[in-house]
Amino acid sequence: MNESIKTVFTRIISFFTAAALLIGNVMLFYYPHYQENKAEYEISVPAGEDTLRVMSCNVRCINPLDMGKKTWFYRADLVIKNIVNTAPGIIGFQEVTKWQYAYLTDCLPQYDSVITYRDTAFNSEGCPVFYNTDLYTLIDQGTFWLSETPDVMSKDWGAANYRVCGYSVLEIKETGTKFVIFNTHLDHISEEARINGIKLVLEKTKEFGSYPAVLMGDFNAGVGSPTYNAAVEIFDDAALMTDNSMPDSCTYQNYGLQLDNGRIDYFMISKDTFNVREYKVITDTYDGVYPSDHFPIFTELEFK
């Protein structure tokens, strides 16, 4: 058997092994919990004509190696509980697969959303933006790939995966104020891909002129990294713009195993457009179970 056939055979065996683990883990133990706790939730967002309540949440994709209560099929309603407790008007999710997107849209009927998946894989991920339709109207939306050819599905700079950034131009129904939300997830392997990716996103923000802008997501890069430094040359880090924040708080914690980590998830806000009323890392657990391997983050912004 030549090496290429061996490689294909190994990949097929790995796929079916992983699938069997997932099916056994879910169907025997946690799928009934998943179904019983799936419901439409009513979320009362504190309305303010001049404020935005924004949440960023890396949900952790459906991964067959996440066993026990780490599986999505146990954690799903815990992700929703964090949202209900926080009551954001806008949510940016990362690592959302098609099955997770269907769950989120079913549970959050007050929100509309936009998503483009990063590739054509059966378990492809996206970075959707959800917005409360009582408060906001969608004016424009789009997605681009973090590559040298951003208009088509592509990857460059040594990226391990295809990476995208989605944007939504929203209008506040009460006042007519327009603003733009960017949501992205940078590569976890290649620093070159992260640096070039964030520069591409920042360049894209310039196309929206004077619109106030919020850039959120999982940068896979810490404070002071080249990726972070590129972002704060043009945007402000919301975590540093309020007295009641904890700017060094952990956001990626690996299901509680790495609580001494720093931040890799951020809200970057366009300069001179917002006051930050609140920033926090949402560290809630439920009977010791973490809703994801990341803590969500939240900010309340006031237009200047």
GIFEN-V95299 format. One record per backbone hydrogen bond with DSSP energy under -1.0 kcal/mol. NH is the residue of the N-H (numbers start at 1). CO is the residue of the C=O. E is the energy in kcal/mol with one decimal. If there is no record, write none. Layout:
NH	CO	E
NH	CO	E
This chain:
6	2	-2.1
7	3	-2.4
8	4	-2.1
9	5	-2.8
10	6	-2.6
11	7	-2.2
12	8	-2.3
13	9	-2.3
14	10	-2.4
15	11	-2.4
16	12	-2.3
17	13	-2.2
18	14	-2.4
19	15	-2.6
20	16	-2.2
21	17	-2.2
22	18	-2.4
23	19	-2.7
24	20	-2.5
25	21	-2.6
26	22	-2.6
27	23	-2.6
28	24	-1.5
31	26	-2.9
34	30	-2.3
35	31	-2.4
36	32	-2.6
37	33	-1.8
41	107	-2.4
51	48	-1.4
52	301	-2.6
54	299	-2.8
55	90	-2.3
56	297	-2.5
57	92	-2.9
59	94	-1.8
66	63	-2.2
67	65	-1.3
70	67	-1.7
71	68	-1.7
74	71	-1.6
75	71	-2.0
76	72	-2.4
78	75	-1.1
79	75	-1.8
80	76	-1.5
81	77	-2.1
82	78	-1.9
83	79	-1.4
84	80	-2.8
85	81	-2.6
86	82	-1.4
87	83	-2.9
89	53	-1.9
90	53	-2.0
91	130	-2.5
92	55	-2.8
93	128	-2.2
94	57	-1.8
96	126	-1.9
101	97	-2.7
102	98	-2.0
103	99	-1.7
104	100	-2.7
105	101	-2.5
106	102	-1.9
107	103	-2.1
108	104	-1.4
111	108	-1.8
112	131	-2.4
114	129	-1.5
118	125	-2.7
124	121	-1.7
126	96	-1.5
129	114	-1.7
130	91	-3.1
131	112	-2.5
132	89	-2.5
133	110	-2.3
135	132	-1.2
136	132	-2.2
137	171	-2.2
139	169	-3.3
140	169	-1.3
142	167	-2.0
144	165	-2.1
145	150	-2.6
146	163	-2.8
147	145	-1.7
152	149	-1.7
159	156	-1.4
165	144	-2.2
166	183	-2.5
167	142	-2.8
168	181	-2.1
169	140	-3.3
170	179	-2.5
171	137	-2.2
172	177	-2.9
173	135	-2.6
176	172	-3.2
179	170	-2.2
180	212	-2.5
181	168	-2.7
182	214	-3.2
183	166	-2.6
184	216	-2.0
186	218	-2.4
194	190	-1.8
195	191	-2.8
196	192	-2.6
197	193	-2.2
198	194	-2.6
199	195	-1.9
200	196	-2.0
201	197	-2.1
202	198	-2.6
203	199	-2.0
204	200	-2.0
205	201	-1.8
207	204	-1.7
208	205	-1.6
209	206	-1.4
211	208	-2.2
214	180	-2.2
215	268	-3.5
216	182	-2.7
217	266	-1.5
218	184	-1.3
219	264	-2.7
225	222	-1.9
229	225	-3.0
230	226	-1.9
231	227	-1.7
232	228	-2.3
234	231	-1.3
235	231	-2.9
236	269	-3.1
238	267	-2.4
240	237	-1.9
241	238	-1.6
245	242	-1.0
249	246	-2.2
251	262	-1.7
253	293	-2.3
254	293	-1.6
257	254	-1.3
258	253	-2.6
261	258	-1.6
266	217	-2.3
268	215	-3.7
269	236	-2.8
270	213	-2.5
273	270	-1.0
275	302	-2.8
277	300	-2.2
278	300	-1.4
280	298	-2.4
282	296	-2.6
286	289	-2.2
289	286	-1.5
295	251	-3.5
297	56	-2.3
298	280	-2.5
299	54	-2.5
300	278	-2.1
301	52	-2.9
302	275	-3.1
303	50	-2.5
304	273	-2.4
